[in-house]
Amino acid sequence: EAQVTQNPRYLITVTGKKLTVTCSQNMNHEYMSWYRQDPGLGLRQIYYSMNVEVTDKGDVPEGYKVSRKEKRNFPLILESPSPNQTSLYFCASGGVSYEQYFGPGTRLTVT
Amino acid sequence: DQQVKQNSPSLSVQEGRISILNCDYTNSMFDYFLWYKKYPAEGPTFLISISSIKDKNEDGRFTVFLNKSAKHLSLHIVPSQPGDSAVYFCGYTNAGKSTFGDGTTLTVKP
């Protein structure tokens, strides 16, 4: 089954404690992307990757890091999380027509 | 400045009637404009797209219209069903950069 998986699905953490949200896709897509969704603000792109070792900033990259060492994986790293990073996060992958397949989401709370 | 706008945060429609969701954009640099549907506690799922060289695309009950001169898209759902109740996002990807509207919550009443 074609899918994008994210882990963990729910995470409560404290300010400053480094965390990683994993994302994996099994569709051999070159394009992958991370988004956050906040109430009333829709989907905002954090980082994207056009291929292995190629990443670039989206609209809201501050406080986040990513890496793309393998085609299937695109982890999101928060080196020092802060309460304003409390949000719902989605990973997505896509093909040439830019139709994106989204993961189920990770709800992150930073206290 | 928001590049994709969905000016109606919510829309309520009776089952069997037409739902029309609207989307305005400012940047014409896209190959495809896409609509996604999102249910609570799930990730968005692709619904329908339209190429920048077309003015209409139809898929079953869903039709998207593109008016390039007005920089406006609309998604028509006919007939609307209660299972269509969800949040709908419009957006596009250009050279990897993706931009979405804030979404419209559609409620279809039985």
Backbone of each chain as ProteinMPNN parsed JSONL, in Angstrom:
{"seq_chain_A": "EAQVTQNPRYLITVTGKKLTVTCSQNMNHEYMSWYRQDPGLGLRQIYYSMNVEVTDKGDVPEGYKVSRKEKRNFPLILESPSPNQTSLYFCASGGVSYEQYFGPGTRLTVT", "coords_chain_A": {"N_chain_A": [[0.844, -1.191, 0.0], [0.575, 2.177, -0.937], [2.03, 4.713, 0.909], [2.583, 7.349, 3.349], [4.371, 7.556, 6.241], [4.484, 8.706, 9.592], [6.209, 9.341, 12.603], [6.623, 10.241, 16.048], [2.998, 9.944, 16.46], [1.784, 11.513, 18.342], [3.134, 13.843, 20.602], [4.364, 15.104, 23.567], [6.417, 17.474, 24.931], [9.154, 19.212, 26.557], [10.309, 22.598, 26.739], [13.242, 23.194, 24.904], [14.226, 20.603, 24.755], [15.658, 18.481, 22.567], [14.175, 17.063, 19.654], [13.068, 14.612, 17.245], [11.058, 14.125, 14.447], [10.026, 11.52, 12.552], [9.747, 10.683, 9.056], [8.588, 8.731, 6.44], [8.386, 7.393, 3.143], [6.938, 5.17, 0.717], [6.795, 5.285, -2.024], [8.712, 5.895, -3.811], [9.12, 8.573, -4.358], [10.618, 11.613, -5.432], [10.248, 14.13, -4.396], [9.751, 15.626, -1.253], [8.199, 16.996, 1.683], [7.662, 19.171, 4.514], [5.07, 20.361, 6.635], [3.323, 22.672, 8.745], [0.322, 22.94, 10.561], [-1.756, 25.304, 11.812], [-4.416, 26.639, 13.819], [-6.685, 28.374, 11.794], [-4.708, 29.141, 10.042], [-4.073, 27.506, 7.961], [-2.071, 25.338, 5.857], [1.3, 25.545, 6.241], [4.424, 25.677, 4.711], [7.407, 24.175, 5.819], [10.025, 23.043, 5.309], [11.395, 21.691, 2.274], [12.274, 19.036, -0.02], [13.854, 18.307, -2.97], [15.241, 16.152, -3.848], [17.536, 13.505, -2.92], [19.846, 14.698, -0.573], [19.246, 17.293, -1.262], [17.837, 20.044, -0.067], [15.551, 22.643, 0.936], [14.392, 25.853, 2.141], [11.084, 26.474, 3.276], [8.226, 28.469, 3.897], [8.219, 28.909, 6.659], [10.771, 28.27, 8.165], [12.257, 28.715, 10.484], [13.805, 27.551, 13.407], [13.729, 24.903, 12.821], [15.181, 21.904, 11.442], [16.178, 19.822, 8.702], [16.922, 16.716, 7.027], [18.058, 14.83, 4.195], [19.03, 12.024, 3.56], [18.454, 9.636, 2.469], [16.278, 8.451, -0.124], [13.702, 7.716, 0.725], [13.289, 8.71, 3.291], [12.691, 11.53, 5.437], [13.422, 13.249, 7.87], [12.27, 15.521, 10.436], [13.746, 17.887, 12.441], [13.826, 19.313, 15.617], [15.828, 21.31, 17.238], [15.897, 22.826, 19.586], [13.16, 22.961, 20.964], [10.385, 25.239, 21.218], [7.545, 26.768, 22.894], [6.025, 28.052, 20.877], [6.206, 26.358, 18.78], [4.4, 24.438, 19.088], [2.098, 22.537, 17.481], [0.353, 21.054, 14.65], [1.815, 18.735, 12.649], [2.624, 17.867, 9.321], [3.934, 15.531, 7.063], [4.803, 15.133, 3.634], [4.864, 13.579, 0.395], [5.655, 13.638, -3.12], [4.968, 13.38, -6.697], [5.765, 14.039, -10.176], [3.687, 15.712, -11.066], [3.164, 17.147, -8.931], [1.148, 16.389, -7.211], [0.464, 15.712, -3.949], [1.099, 13.347, -1.363], [0.013, 12.906, 1.821], [1.167, 12.346, 5.168], [-0.24, 10.991, 8.263], [-0.071, 12.899, 10.214], [1.469, 14.618, 12.998], [0.957, 15.45, 16.226], [2.228, 17.916, 18.094], [3.131, 19.066, 21.262], [4.632, 21.587, 23.063], [5.803, 22.375, 26.152]], "CA_chain_A": [[0.0, 0.0, 0.0], [1.314, 3.426, -1.003], [1.732, 5.511, 2.091], [3.567, 8.172, 4.047], [4.238, 7.3, 7.664], [5.13, 9.655, 10.49], [6.289, 8.927, 14.007], [5.402, 9.715, 16.654], [1.751, 10.617, 16.1], [1.546, 12.494, 19.397], [4.327, 14.065, 21.408], [4.394, 16.218, 24.507], [7.795, 17.63, 25.371], [9.428, 20.458, 27.272], [11.133, 23.572, 26.027], [14.674, 22.972, 24.825], [14.622, 19.189, 24.624], [15.731, 18.142, 21.144], [13.334, 15.958, 19.213], [13.021, 14.313, 15.813], [9.853, 13.482, 13.918], [10.44, 10.789, 11.349], [8.819, 10.603, 7.934], [9.04, 7.765, 5.451], [7.417, 7.118, 2.067], [7.277, 3.959, -0.031], [6.362, 5.491, -3.4], [9.887, 6.27, -4.603], [9.001, 9.97, -4.759], [11.791, 12.445, -5.23], [9.862, 15.328, -3.662], [9.162, 15.486, 0.07], [7.989, 18.314, 2.272], [7.071, 19.259, 5.84], [4.149, 21.454, 6.846], [2.641, 22.78, 10.004], [-1.023, 23.48, 10.452], [-2.219, 25.974, 13.018], [-5.808, 27.08, 13.637], [-6.899, 29.572, 10.989], [-3.538, 29.493, 9.214], [-3.882, 26.573, 6.865], [-0.834, 24.561, 5.797], [2.471, 26.374, 5.924], [5.555, 24.812, 4.396], [8.569, 24.407, 6.669], [11.154, 22.703, 4.446], [11.114, 20.703, 1.253], [13.442, 18.391, -0.613], [13.594, 17.893, -4.353], [15.897, 14.86, -4.048], [18.508, 13.173, -1.878], [20.854, 15.715, -0.291], [18.8, 18.599, -1.758], [16.752, 20.565, 0.762], [15.415, 24.101, 0.845], [13.466, 26.428, 3.098], [9.745, 26.898, 2.899], [7.828, 29.78, 4.41], [8.418, 29.046, 8.109], [11.825, 27.31, 8.51], [13.005, 29.061, 11.698], [13.687, 26.619, 14.527], [13.64, 23.534, 12.32], [16.194, 21.382, 10.53], [15.806, 18.585, 8.015], [17.987, 16.065, 6.281], [17.553, 13.868, 3.198], [20.151, 11.141, 3.249], [17.9, 8.546, 1.662], [15.118, 8.926, -0.855], [12.444, 7.427, 1.382], [13.178, 9.311, 4.624], [12.857, 12.982, 5.499], [13.119, 13.604, 9.261], [12.189, 16.916, 10.875], [14.475, 17.999, 13.704], [13.691, 20.54, 16.404], [17.009, 21.268, 18.104], [15.538, 23.408, 20.879], [11.747, 23.322, 20.773], [9.789, 26.289, 22.039], [6.082, 26.646, 22.897], [5.395, 28.495, 19.626], [6.274, 25.261, 17.807], [3.244, 23.57, 19.321], [1.357, 22.571, 16.225], [0.099, 19.79, 13.971], [2.807, 18.655, 11.582], [2.382, 16.887, 8.259], [4.937, 15.238, 6.061], [4.175, 14.772, 2.37], [5.753, 13.287, -0.729], [4.925, 13.877, -4.356], [5.56, 13.063, -7.98], [6.074, 15.112, -11.113], [2.586, 16.657, -11.205], [3.076, 17.806, -7.633], [0.121, 15.856, -6.338], [1.179, 15.289, -2.753], [0.52, 12.358, -0.467], [0.314, 13.362, 3.168], [1.115, 11.446, 6.298], [-1.405, 11.173, 9.141], [0.111, 14.044, 11.104], [2.072, 14.502, 14.324], [0.522, 16.567, 17.078], [3.323, 18.232, 19.014], [2.899, 20.076, 22.299], [5.85, 21.975, 23.764], [5.397, 23.114, 27.365]], "C_chain_A": [[0.885, 1.249, 0.0], [0.996, 4.278, 0.21], [2.921, 6.344, 2.543], [3.332, 7.937, 5.537], [5.023, 8.339, 8.455], [5.135, 9.07, 11.885], [7.089, 9.952, 14.814], [4.154, 10.437, 16.147], [1.412, 11.715, 17.096], [2.811, 12.615, 20.232], [4.133, 15.29, 22.28], [5.811, 16.302, 25.037], [7.953, 18.975, 26.077], [10.348, 21.342, 26.441], [12.606, 23.181, 26.081], [15.122, 21.535, 24.647], [14.529, 18.751, 23.157], [14.833, 16.963, 20.798], [13.391, 15.814, 17.695], [11.693, 13.644, 15.492], [10.252, 12.804, 12.612], [9.335, 10.785, 10.308], [9.407, 9.645, 6.915], [7.954, 7.532, 4.41], [7.903, 5.923, 1.245], [6.904, 4.068, -1.508], [7.498, 5.917, -4.322], [9.796, 7.721, -5.118], [10.296, 10.726, -4.513], [11.47, 13.633, -4.314], [9.255, 14.959, -2.313], [9.126, 16.849, 0.734], [7.403, 18.175, 3.672], [6.21, 20.509, 5.939], [3.737, 21.489, 8.312], [1.276, 23.403, 9.764], [-1.427, 24.04, 11.8], [-3.621, 26.509, 12.767], [-5.897, 28.385, 12.851], [-5.76, 29.935, 10.06], [-3.252, 28.492, 8.108], [-2.592, 25.775, 6.986], [0.308, 25.482, 5.403], [3.687, 25.473, 5.783], [6.766, 25.189, 5.231], [9.859, 24.225, 5.856], [10.655, 21.739, 3.381], [12.41, 20.158, 0.682], [13.072, 17.9, -2.001], [14.255, 16.554, -4.667], [16.886, 14.629, -2.908], [19.574, 14.263, -1.802], [20.487, 17.1, -0.835], [17.616, 19.053, -0.922], [16.705, 22.078, 0.651], [14.32, 24.575, 1.789], [12.11, 26.712, 2.468], [9.46, 28.265, 3.492], [8.148, 29.993, 5.892], [9.515, 28.105, 8.599], [12.5, 27.54, 9.863], [12.729, 28.06, 12.812], [13.633, 25.161, 14.119], [14.871, 23.197, 11.476], [15.637, 20.137, 9.871], [17.058, 17.967, 7.414], [17.351, 15.084, 5.301], [18.734, 13.021, 2.736], [19.727, 9.965, 2.376], [16.632, 9.069, 0.999], [13.827, 8.768, -0.045], [12.241, 8.191, 2.696], [13.463, 10.81, 4.62], [12.512, 13.433, 6.913], [13.12, 15.108, 9.505], [12.788, 16.992, 12.273], [14.196, 19.353, 14.343], [14.798, 20.504, 17.444], [16.692, 21.776, 19.502], [14.092, 23.891, 20.807], [11.287, 24.419, 21.72], [8.259, 26.179, 21.944], [5.42, 27.104, 21.593], [5.537, 27.479, 18.494], [5.223, 24.191, 18.096], [2.338, 23.68, 18.117], [1.056, 21.149, 15.773], [0.994, 19.756, 12.743], [2.456, 17.543, 10.599], [3.606, 16.774, 7.367], [4.212, 14.832, 4.787], [5.245, 14.398, 1.364], [4.948, 13.43, -2.006], [5.718, 13.527, -5.597], [5.648, 14.275, -8.883], [4.954, 16.127, -11.274], [2.316, 17.391, -9.903], [1.842, 17.444, -6.835], [0.833, 15.271, -5.126], [0.366, 14.29, -1.944], [0.98, 12.708, 0.942], [0.307, 12.218, 4.169], [-0.054, 11.777, 7.203], [-1.266, 12.336, 10.11], [0.752, 13.666, 12.427], [1.648, 15.716, 15.135], [1.575, 16.77, 18.155], [2.887, 19.319, 19.977], [4.217, 20.323, 23.022], [5.452, 22.835, 24.959], [6.581, 23.888, 27.947]], "O_chain_A": [[1.808, 1.378, 0.805], [-0.17, 4.538, 0.506], [4.072, 6.094, 2.185], [2.216, 8.105, 6.028], [6.089, 8.789, 8.033], [4.193, 8.394, 12.298], [8.1, 10.471, 14.341], [4.271, 11.454, 15.464], [0.819, 12.731, 16.731], [3.473, 11.621, 20.531], [3.784, 16.368, 21.8], [6.35, 15.315, 25.538], [7.011, 19.762, 26.176], [11.065, 20.872, 25.558], [13.148, 22.879, 27.144], [16.303, 21.285, 24.408], [13.438, 18.667, 22.592], [14.743, 15.992, 21.55], [13.715, 16.754, 16.968], [11.264, 12.718, 16.18], [10.752, 13.447, 11.69], [8.151, 10.872, 10.631], [10.585, 9.738, 6.569], [6.766, 7.48, 4.731], [9.103, 5.696, 1.096], [6.717, 3.05, -2.173], [7.267, 6.261, -5.482], [10.33, 8.047, -6.179], [10.981, 10.505, -3.515], [12.324, 14.083, -3.55], [8.372, 14.105, -2.224], [9.907, 17.741, 0.402], [6.733, 17.19, 3.981], [6.553, 21.566, 5.41], [3.792, 20.483, 9.02], [1.097, 24.261, 8.9], [-1.436, 23.33, 12.806], [-3.978, 26.801, 11.626], [-5.26, 29.377, 13.204], [-5.838, 30.941, 9.355], [-2.264, 28.638, 7.388], [-2.084, 25.562, 8.087], [0.273, 26.118, 4.35], [3.946, 24.617, 6.629], [7.115, 26.364, 5.344], [10.67, 25.144, 5.739], [9.641, 21.064, 3.554], [13.486, 20.726, 0.868], [12.098, 17.169, -2.179], [13.882, 15.889, -5.634], [17.041, 15.48, -2.032], [20.127, 14.691, -2.815], [21.337, 17.99, -0.864], [16.517, 18.513, -1.048], [17.702, 22.717, 0.313], [13.441, 23.809, 2.183], [12.001, 27.124, 1.314], [10.347, 29.114, 3.579], [8.328, 31.129, 6.33], [9.221, 27.208, 9.389], [13.23, 26.674, 10.346], [11.577, 27.757, 13.123], [13.506, 24.278, 14.967], [15.507, 24.07, 10.886], [14.744, 19.479, 10.405], [18.104, 18.606, 7.309], [16.256, 14.574, 5.536], [19.34, 13.26, 1.691], [20.531, 9.383, 1.648], [15.995, 10.002, 1.489], [12.946, 9.623, -0.133], [11.108, 8.302, 3.163], [14.344, 11.294, 3.908], [11.418, 13.951, 7.139], [13.862, 15.861, 8.874], [12.389, 16.255, 13.174], [14.312, 20.397, 13.702], [14.718, 19.756, 18.418], [17.167, 21.218, 20.492], [13.831, 25.079, 20.613], [11.738, 24.513, 22.861], [7.741, 25.563, 21.013], [4.357, 26.594, 21.238], [5.052, 27.704, 17.386], [5.172, 23.162, 17.422], [1.868, 24.764, 17.769], [1.445, 20.175, 16.418], [0.933, 20.648, 11.898], [2.052, 16.446, 10.983], [4.22, 17.767, 6.976], [3.128, 14.251, 4.846], [6.39, 14.841, 1.462], [3.719, 13.354, -1.991], [6.942, 13.396, -5.572], [5.611, 15.411, -8.411], [5.22, 17.287, -11.586], [1.36, 18.159, -9.792], [1.517, 18.132, -5.867], [1.713, 14.422, -5.272], [-0.859, 14.37, -1.852], [2.176, 12.795, 1.218], [-0.449, 11.255, 4.038], [-0.785, 12.735, 6.95], [-2.238, 12.719, 10.76], [0.601, 12.546, 12.912], [1.941, 16.857, 14.777], [1.785, 15.913, 19.013], [2.349, 20.351, 19.577], [4.842, 19.392, 23.53], [4.841, 23.892, 24.8], [6.435, 24.567, 28.963]]}, "seq_chain_B": "DQQVKQNSPSLSVQEGRISILNCDYTNSMFDYFLWYKKYPAEGPTFLISISSIKDKNEDGRFTVFLNKSAKHLSLHIVPSQPGDSAVYFCGYTNAGKSTFGDGTTLTVKP", "coords_chain_B": {"N_chain_B": [[2.261, 39.03, 2.281], [-0.531, 37.181, 1.415], [-0.456, 34.55, -0.828], [-2.274, 32.731, -1.778], [-5.667, 32.663, -1.393], [-8.468, 31.717, 0.464], [-11.41, 32.852, 0.826], [-13.719, 32.272, 2.198], [-14.212, 31.008, 5.259], [-15.946, 29.014, 6.055], [-18.631, 26.899, 4.898], [-21.955, 25.995, 4.424], [-24.149, 23.531, 3.276], [-27.04, 22.036, 1.84], [-27.715, 18.555, 1.616], [-27.427, 17.052, -1.578], [-27.535, 19.418, -2.983], [-25.589, 21.945, -4.767], [-22.181, 22.502, -3.968], [-19.965, 25.184, -3.77], [-16.728, 26.075, -3.74], [-14.299, 28.55, -3.263], [-11.26, 30.079, -4.494], [-8.591, 32.298, -4.559], [-5.732, 33.627, -6.211], [-2.428, 35.118, -6.346], [0.023, 34.835, -7.591], [0.999, 33.764, -10.71], [2.661, 31.721, -11.408], [2.553, 28.684, -11.793], [2.246, 25.2, -12.545], [0.309, 23.333, -12.051], [-2.737, 23.581, -10.268], [-4.054, 22.586, -7.199], [-6.539, 20.75, -5.353], [-7.242, 19.746, -2.071], [-8.631, 17.527, 0.346], [-9.535, 17.375, 3.74], [-10.112, 15.396, 6.487], [-10.995, 15.394, 9.996], [-8.342, 14.526, 12.227], [-6.863, 13.243, 10.308], [-4.454, 13.139, 7.579], [-4.288, 15.554, 4.859], [-5.881, 14.71, 1.748], [-5.419, 14.195, -1.715], [-7.594, 15.654, -4.07], [-8.494, 16.821, -6.592], [-7.035, 18.208, -9.554], [-5.914, 20.968, -11.61], [-4.545, 21.849, -14.677], [-2.446, 24.6, -15.589], [-2.911, 25.389, -18.149], [-5.431, 24.753, -18.807], [-9.015, 25.336, -18.516], [-10.911, 24.026, -17.184], [-11.563, 21.107, -15.271], [-12.772, 17.893, -14.756], [-14.006, 15.432, -12.535], [-15.903, 12.979, -11.877], [-18.169, 13.791, -9.407], [-16.919, 16.136, -8.917], [-15.735, 19.233, -10.034], [-13.364, 21.47, -11.244], [-12.819, 24.85, -11.898], [-10.893, 27.179, -13.701], [-10.104, 30.501, -13.837], [-8.102, 32.415, -15.432], [-7.674, 35.105, -16.027], [-8.964, 36.417, -13.988], [-7.63, 35.35, -11.902], [-8.609, 33.239, -10.338], [-10.062, 30.377, -8.852], [-12.534, 27.804, -8.742], [-14.166, 25.231, -6.986], [-16.51, 22.854, -7.692], [-18.991, 20.862, -6.293], [-21.146, 18.422, -7.051], [-23.801, 16.114, -6.912], [-23.835, 17.39, -3.567], [-22.761, 15.519, -0.74], [-23.228, 14.119, 2.567], [-20.818, 12.906, 3.395], [-18.954, 14.493, 2.187], [-18.359, 16.48, 3.895], [-15.843, 18.299, 5.244], [-12.555, 19.802, 5.552], [-11.402, 21.872, 3.009], [-8.609, 22.47, 1.046], [-6.951, 24.654, -1.174], [-4.216, 24.958, -3.464], [-0.82, 25.323, -4.708], [2.26, 24.095, -6.192], [5.395, 25.312, -6.899], [8.411, 24.9, -8.356], [9.103, 23.349, -6.15], [8.413, 24.85, -3.914], [5.618, 25.123, -1.915], [2.35, 26.414, -1.685], [-0.502, 27.092, 0.156], [-3.998, 27.779, 0.645], [-5.951, 28.979, 3.476], [-7.965, 27.237, 3.943], [-11.324, 25.925, 3.65], [-14.083, 25.099, 5.52], [-16.36, 22.728, 4.834], [-19.696, 21.907, 5.358], [-22.057, 19.505, 4.933], [-25.391, 19.142, 5.117], [-27.677, 16.613, 6.092]], "CA_chain_B": [[1.047, 39.015, 1.458], [-0.917, 35.804, 1.203], [-0.501, 34.32, -2.257], [-3.474, 31.947, -2.072], [-6.681, 33.036, -0.413], [-9.797, 31.121, 0.464], [-12.048, 33.916, 1.59], [-14.831, 31.77, 3.013], [-13.723, 29.995, 6.201], [-16.893, 27.918, 6.192], [-19.751, 26.845, 3.945], [-22.935, 24.98, 4.799], [-24.966, 23.223, 2.109], [-27.957, 20.916, 2.025], [-27.409, 17.359, 0.821], [-28.019, 17.031, -2.909], [-27.343, 20.695, -3.658], [-24.228, 22.202, -5.225], [-21.228, 23.23, -3.116], [-18.977, 25.932, -4.552], [-15.646, 26.581, -2.907], [-13.534, 29.49, -4.068], [-9.84, 30.24, -4.208], [-7.967, 33.358, -5.349], [-4.282, 33.588, -6.116], [-1.763, 36.316, -6.867], [1.184, 34.453, -8.394], [0.56, 32.889, -11.806], [3.732, 30.79, -11.749], [2.32, 27.315, -11.39], [1.859, 24.278, -13.611], [-0.946, 22.722, -11.616], [-3.373, 24.018, -9.039], [-4.619, 21.363, -6.653], [-7.463, 20.789, -4.22], [-7.107, 18.652, -1.123], [-9.702, 17.404, 1.329], [-8.978, 16.907, 5.001], [-11.005, 15.021, 7.577], [-10.343, 15.507, 11.308], [-7.419, 13.473, 12.674], [-6.211, 12.598, 9.166], [-3.743, 14.055, 6.702], [-5.013, 15.929, 3.645], [-5.81, 13.794, 0.608], [-5.588, 14.85, -3.012], [-8.954, 15.541, -4.589], [-8.544, 17.096, -8.018], [-6.103, 19.264, -9.947], [-6.141, 21.567, -12.919], [-3.355, 22.388, -15.318], [-2.525, 26.045, -15.832], [-3.305, 25.638, -19.542], [-6.834, 24.369, -18.944], [-9.923, 26.164, -17.732], [-11.875, 23.165, -16.494], [-11.249, 19.7, -15.128], [-13.913, 17.244, -14.127], [-13.78, 14.07, -12.059], [-17.099, 12.548, -11.169], [-18.989, 14.888, -8.849], [-16.045, 17.279, -8.652], [-15.266, 19.995, -11.188], [-12.628, 22.678, -10.887], [-12.769, 25.856, -12.954], [-9.787, 28.127, -13.559], [-10.266, 31.757, -14.56], [-6.752, 32.987, -15.323], [-7.704, 36.566, -16.056], [-9.393, 36.866, -12.664], [-6.791, 34.64, -10.929], [-9.635, 32.673, -9.477], [-10.486, 28.995, -9.074], [-13.655, 27.357, -7.937], [-14.41, 23.786, -6.944], [-17.936, 22.56, -7.626], [-19.325, 19.493, -5.896], [-22.56, 18.205, -7.374], [-24.505, 16.669, -5.762], [-23.101, 17.301, -2.305], [-23.144, 14.409, 0.135], [-22.725, 14.337, 3.939], [-19.428, 12.468, 3.454], [-18.083, 15.548, 1.667], [-18.074, 17.41, 4.983], [-14.402, 18.252, 5.493], [-11.868, 21.048, 5.233], [-10.854, 21.846, 1.655], [-7.492, 23.388, 0.802], [-6.444, 24.817, -2.535], [-2.822, 25.377, -3.429], [0.031, 24.926, -5.825], [3.69, 23.928, -5.932], [6.227, 25.868, -7.965], [9.831, 24.63, -8.085], [9.25, 22.787, -4.82], [7.773, 25.686, -2.91], [4.172, 24.886, -1.921], [1.555, 27.451, -1.046], [-1.891, 26.69, 0.322], [-4.921, 28.678, 1.311], [-6.225, 28.641, 4.866], [-8.966, 26.182, 4.0], [-12.749, 26.185, 3.822], [-14.771, 23.967, 6.137], [-17.653, 22.45, 4.203], [-20.628, 21.059, 6.092], [-23.203, 19.113, 4.114], [-26.431, 18.709, 6.047], [-28.582, 15.606, 5.513]], "C_chain_B": [[0.703, 37.568, 1.109], [-1.129, 35.563, -0.281], [-1.703, 33.497, -2.688], [-4.488, 32.245, -0.975], [-7.965, 32.251, -0.62], [-10.62, 31.998, 1.398], [-13.206, 33.462, 2.461], [-14.307, 30.705, 3.961], [-14.66, 28.799, 6.307], [-18.021, 28.048, 5.181], [-20.671, 25.718, 4.388], [-23.917, 24.799, 3.654], [-25.883, 22.05, 2.444], [-27.543, 19.757, 1.118], [-28.133, 17.414, -0.521], [-27.845, 18.319, -3.684], [-25.876, 20.835, -4.094], [-23.422, 22.922, -4.134], [-20.238, 23.917, -4.033], [-17.959, 26.527, -3.604], [-14.718, 27.404, -3.78], [-12.104, 29.682, -3.567], [-9.291, 31.334, -5.127], [-6.451, 33.293, -5.176], [-3.683, 34.846, -6.72], [-0.628, 35.968, -7.822], [0.758, 33.457, -9.462], [1.582, 31.827, -12.184], [3.455, 29.406, -11.184], [1.962, 26.491, -12.614], [0.509, 23.632, -13.312], [-1.433, 23.418, -10.363], [-4.147, 22.82, -8.505], [-5.591, 21.652, -5.513], [-7.256, 19.532, -3.378], [-8.28, 18.713, -0.163], [-9.096, 16.846, 2.61], [-10.104, 16.636, 5.997], [-10.263, 15.195, 8.9], [-9.475, 14.291, 11.613], [-6.806, 12.679, 11.517], [-5.394, 13.63, 8.401], [-4.596, 14.424, 5.501], [-4.856, 14.863, 2.566], [-6.117, 14.554, -0.67], [-6.995, 14.605, -3.54], [-8.975, 15.695, -6.111], [-7.551, 18.208, -8.321], [-6.531, 19.854, -11.282], [-4.83, 22.125, -13.437], [-3.551, 23.869, -15.6], [-2.949, 26.373, -17.258], [-4.754, 25.243, -19.813], [-7.715, 25.385, -18.227], [-10.975, 25.336, -16.99], [-11.313, 21.757, -16.401], [-12.346, 19.052, -14.294], [-13.543, 15.829, -13.709], [-14.989, 13.666, -11.222], [-17.924, 13.727, -10.709], [-18.212, 16.186, -8.688], [-15.584, 17.927, -9.959], [-14.535, 21.22, -10.676], [-12.555, 23.568, -12.11], [-11.631, 26.825, -12.66], [-10.053, 29.334, -14.446], [-8.958, 32.529, -14.412], [-6.78, 34.512, -15.313], [-8.102, 37.131, -14.695], [-8.544, 36.269, -11.552], [-7.676, 34.0, -9.862], [-9.915, 31.229, -9.868], [-11.748, 28.743, -8.262], [-13.79, 25.847, -8.074], [-15.917, 23.597, -6.764], [-18.131, 21.095, -7.259], [-20.824, 19.321, -6.111], [-22.841, 16.711, -7.583], [-23.673, 16.506, -4.495], [-23.666, 16.178, -1.44], [-22.59, 14.668, 1.534], [-21.262, 13.928, 4.105], [-18.446, 13.467, 2.871], [-17.731, 16.562, 2.741], [-16.617, 17.246, 5.411], [-13.852, 19.666, 5.317], [-11.217, 20.895, 3.857], [-9.767, 22.916, 1.509], [-7.22, 23.468, -0.695], [-4.998, 25.275, -2.437], [-2.055, 24.926, -4.651], [1.464, 24.764, -5.356], [4.454, 24.451, -7.137], [7.686, 25.707, -7.576], [10.038, 24.167, -6.647], [8.566, 23.576, -3.727], [6.255, 25.533, -3.02], [3.457, 25.974, -1.145], [0.107, 27.005, -1.024], [-2.705, 27.835, 0.904], [-5.181, 28.194, 2.729], [-7.299, 27.578, 5.033], [-10.378, 26.701, 4.166], [-13.377, 24.936, 4.401], [-16.154, 23.832, 5.521], [-18.464, 21.525, 5.094], [-21.812, 20.782, 5.184], [-24.25, 18.491, 5.037], [-27.368, 17.71, 5.384], [-29.989, 16.162, 5.335]], "O_chain_B": [[1.533, 36.829, 0.58], [-1.891, 36.283, -0.927], [-2.11, 33.559, -3.849], [-4.203, 32.099, 0.213], [-8.475, 32.14, -1.735], [-10.523, 31.883, 2.619], [-13.63, 34.186, 3.362], [-13.986, 29.601, 3.522], [-14.22, 27.691, 6.615], [-18.324, 29.132, 4.682], [-20.214, 24.616, 4.691], [-24.454, 25.77, 3.123], [-25.529, 21.181, 3.241], [-27.081, 19.964, -0.004], [-29.307, 17.778, -0.589], [-27.988, 18.331, -4.906], [-25.044, 19.968, -3.828], [-23.923, 23.829, -3.47], [-19.725, 23.305, -4.97], [-18.283, 27.373, -2.771], [-14.387, 27.01, -4.898], [-11.794, 29.478, -2.394], [-9.505, 31.294, -6.339], [-5.958, 32.941, -4.104], [-4.328, 35.55, -7.497], [-0.348, 36.719, -8.757], [0.206, 32.406, -9.137], [1.398, 31.11, -13.167], [4.068, 29.006, -10.194], [1.44, 27.015, -13.598], [-0.312, 23.417, -14.204], [-0.641, 23.798, -9.501], [-4.816, 22.118, -9.264], [-5.477, 22.657, -4.811], [-7.118, 18.423, -3.895], [-8.842, 19.774, 0.109], [-8.248, 15.954, 2.57], [-10.921, 17.504, 6.304], [-9.034, 15.15, 8.926], [-9.841, 13.161, 11.288], [-6.293, 11.578, 11.717], [-5.602, 14.834, 8.545], [-5.526, 13.696, 5.153], [-3.824, 14.197, 2.484], [-6.968, 15.443, -0.694], [-7.516, 13.493, -3.467], [-9.423, 14.798, -6.826], [-7.258, 19.045, -7.466], [-7.387, 19.313, -11.981], [-4.097, 22.795, -12.71], [-4.669, 24.333, -15.82], [-3.309, 27.514, -17.548], [-5.239, 25.389, -20.935], [-7.231, 26.192, -17.432], [-11.813, 25.874, -16.267], [-10.67, 21.27, -17.331], [-12.782, 19.586, -13.275], [-12.852, 15.116, -14.437], [-15.081, 13.97, -10.033], [-18.333, 14.564, -11.513], [-18.791, 17.221, -8.357], [-15.107, 17.249, -10.869], [-15.018, 21.922, -9.788], [-12.268, 23.108, -13.215], [-11.431, 27.239, -11.518], [-10.207, 29.202, -15.66], [-8.73, 33.207, -13.41], [-5.962, 35.135, -14.636], [-7.632, 38.197, -14.297], [-8.707, 36.631, -10.386], [-7.498, 34.205, -8.661], [-9.994, 30.894, -11.05], [-11.991, 29.382, -7.238], [-13.559, 25.275, -9.139], [-16.515, 24.107, -5.817], [-17.513, 20.205, -7.844], [-21.65, 19.965, -5.464], [-22.149, 16.09, -8.389], [-22.888, 15.564, -4.385], [-24.871, 15.927, -1.415], [-21.585, 15.364, 1.676], [-20.538, 14.549, 4.883], [-17.236, 13.315, 3.036], [-16.882, 17.424, 2.514], [-16.214, 16.183, 5.883], [-14.583, 20.597, 4.98], [-10.555, 19.893, 3.587], [-9.978, 24.092, 1.807], [-7.258, 22.455, -1.394], [-4.599, 25.902, -1.456], [-2.586, 24.231, -5.517], [1.84, 25.225, -4.278], [4.174, 24.063, -8.271], [8.149, 26.294, -6.598], [11.019, 24.538, -6.001], [8.179, 23.007, -2.706], [5.674, 25.779, -4.077], [3.909, 26.399, -0.081], [-0.448, 26.594, -2.043], [-2.177, 28.731, 1.561], [-4.697, 27.138, 3.136], [-7.518, 27.076, 6.135], [-10.607, 27.766, 4.739], [-13.23, 23.845, 3.852], [-17.006, 24.708, 5.669], [-17.975, 20.483, 5.531], [-22.487, 21.703, 4.723], [-24.018, 17.451, 5.654], [-27.808, 17.921, 4.254], [-30.877, 15.454, 4.861]]}, "name": "protein", "num_of_chains": 2, "seq": "EAQVTQNPRYLITVTGKKLTVTCSQNMNHEYMSWYRQDPGLGLRQIYYSMNVEVTDKGDVPEGYKVSRKEKRNFPLILESPSPNQTSLYFCASGGVSYEQYFGPGTRLTVTDQQVKQNSPSLSVQEGRISILNCDYTNSMFDYFLWYKKYPAEGPTFLISISSIKDKNEDGRFTVFLNKSAKHLSLHIVPSQPGDSAVYFCGYTNAGKSTFGDGTTLTVKP"}
